[in-house]
């Protein structure tokens, strides 16, 4: 069988890749490898099984021989017990011992039914005397070399004689001389021809091979369908990938069960969520930019088209255009900042002394407008964060407070340590924010509806504050009601875990 299996195995390993789709299917390649491995295992298993059966039969035969020898020696011992007590070594005594040998052989061989292919042979005075079978195989005939060796044997011998005869195979024998201190009286031989039992083993192995081939064929068919069912999620993944287009990123894989394929499906869906979110963010960026830039562009274009030769009018137009261009520039910078907030290099953390940092912030925000500036709390300690980004967030909140308060109102800055976190707050006594607007105002270009005054900003200030806070793994707390003022509190951890920040940014992307 190996002469067919090993060439097949080599061909499977060295086979060139085919171009037709069937070979390219994962289930086909899995099945081919499965089939090759099964053939390899069968090729190894069959000789091992055959050898093990031969070994077990050989061990049983030798065990039976040992039992036969022991039984004969017990019988012979009883027969010779009487003559063994006599001390004379005359001819009459020798004749009595020979007679006892004959009697022992006759009694043992005539009353014994040996196993199949077993032969009991008695040799007395160097000559064949008797056997358990009337016809001995040619290899054990009276004139054979093997019989001559047994007749001249003086020491116990246990061998296997290979015979060039398929009907015999080989002869496993055990020959035991029967001796007295003076001479060898005879030889008892138990011989076994192996051809019969080994033929049965070969036939059994052939049956095993046929059964294994049948089982292998059935298992290959079942494996084909089972593999197809197991790999069905991959086919679904391929269909989903093909259905994805620039205009449709909503396709997802339906996850069933657990395991590697289910994990692959989950990973793919998460990847598509990130891609879809990125496309949505880009689309929103383009839409927002287009919406906000359309107005200043229209204003600039209109004034340039209507500008006349009057120097004063030209100067006024230039000032207006410059102002609109500055507003456009600030808007673009804010949008770019929001895009950068999604990147991994948005923050540059450093150790910040909270006392010094808070005092510096108060000096900076006082220049934003004529208000009653106060310091509510002053934290003492250190934190890890991006100094510039934190400054930008708090200045944006202060500027937002200035735009929604009057010169007589109070704006207070505070910082304090609480529960292992640091809190920066901007409190004002301005117009306040309705409760239903607390979440919406952090969206891009969102403004408070029906506010008493219109903000001069682009509507991105609070969005930038939110992006900076989330980049620091912080959160924003807002307490405000219409007409009572507002308090924005930025809560940050004292230690910024850089690895968590990177992983969070990666997941968002």
Steps between C-alpha positions, in 0.01 A plus 500: 500500500788736576618481140181681399454731799843663519506609132149646551620685811798645311279610212264679740788682666669601175192552286493837320215736575215449259307782343146368527287633789442164668863467603503857629217429744621475857282197564660316204850567620406403856347178366809419293725545801259298713501222243880505471542487878248217531682300230828565677361385833351187340827426325682518832229323700458190279862376526500577872177303552635211290826492693323518835274207405802296389673581829196402708461169314869426536485576873196272540671218311810522715287512814317183389834335436619583850182348647542182293863466610404549865222238479731248333777557753254443786386174341855386431605587854230274640600216263867518587451550872529129582810437289657821623529349850710212375871560512611222261603597147496153343345423161181373658453830676564689176243282328250584770565872450459470121178308558377780723581756225300303245210468738507871582502599132221254417284618786553872434472502119212252476290688755579850380307701241741772383393838368462548125833498317674369816705178481627293795811299406678235711864400440655212698865387482567745215221359279153623414248305705158658477300816412151628564428498126537209259624735234761762573569793267783443257722741695471269806522167315723220633775577251480880534779717631278626779423145622868408489578803716236403755626138515850621587390770743667507841382843625160666515427702189224748412513639148300599193598333174405682182378250240476594127157346479184713508301210644729493802628853528739447789539253783511625857625221727626427845712188551585368849755218552415232761822433686647301783838568655644231273332554166225663289201265482290692252365832374148641527414748220198725464484659153252750354454595137404867462351503150142425606464758775690763305272445203205560734667820622555620143136429419391689812720794403346497151156516656615790718635680192171460313302622802734797545470594132122487525500707819746745343280543194193563716693739726625695197144551377383607845808720541421675170154605616609568859789718384266694276269566791786601729646734238162653413586819695798552266266482201273747674800723569592490131144589398490788749835635380383488138178683591685789668526815294582865554133578544414201721715419801219358710545132407594276793552128561238315701683332787389156619669301774853545629851410395764631262262562208253681724789708635606573141147616423495723807839645407378571147184667627702714741733596215201598287361704789828693520512548123138614490560740789806636323303555180220664696752724677657595167161563344395710798827689480446577133136590556580716802787672326293560190209632701705735714730622223220567255382812683835685528587404143169643382559819698854541366395435143201732520700793635778449251255496213332819625819682588540829307789734444439709810814464723301514820259232377791287386661533845176399671464204265857390566444517876178299472660241273799473733270449797305227317822332391623504859174340609537237229856434612391452862222269388737285293746485790223386735386231256856379453540487877191278531641267235837487679321409822429158345872435444749321724735798530240754610631519857849567631472422873724657762498555876296808592514687832131574564558810714722676247288381208177635654655839575632524143153416364338775706744758363431390142119494517479843669603650168192354325259768624396751761341274759530444873761221497526282811699199616270251676750225587871442460622142481839402638662199340605365162335326206607346168349666192555713193549854631418673170186296433371549855564873471314509169197319649472727805558816297222389261264458797598840637453663160160333469408640846608851392276482190195407711549747788492876549779724632355491852482118520737274685721236337693278742777250439564215741717192538493237772596140575216267586489120513830451323394728214556863412211731415519828309187711502379814321201661675305802374187693599385551143189404307530124559411203282165316491525143632382346173799659326769359734597211270444661162726801554812279484423402140678676216352837399229463767370815666244550774156542346317822573802636687473868603814577302666343200849361552767643278689171484482224243316259727806274534631623835319250721566221249872571533470502881325161490766353267784616728329367814428160342858477376608530867250232603302765685140613506298822500242593763254779429273673749287772348149632473366781291550833676719366785838463335708193421781294652714282274721253688775304328594184692835329424692208646827601664696236307452482124541137387670541164435140395127534566493820297670331204265199515195725523611704202571181305153364574340825391685483171 
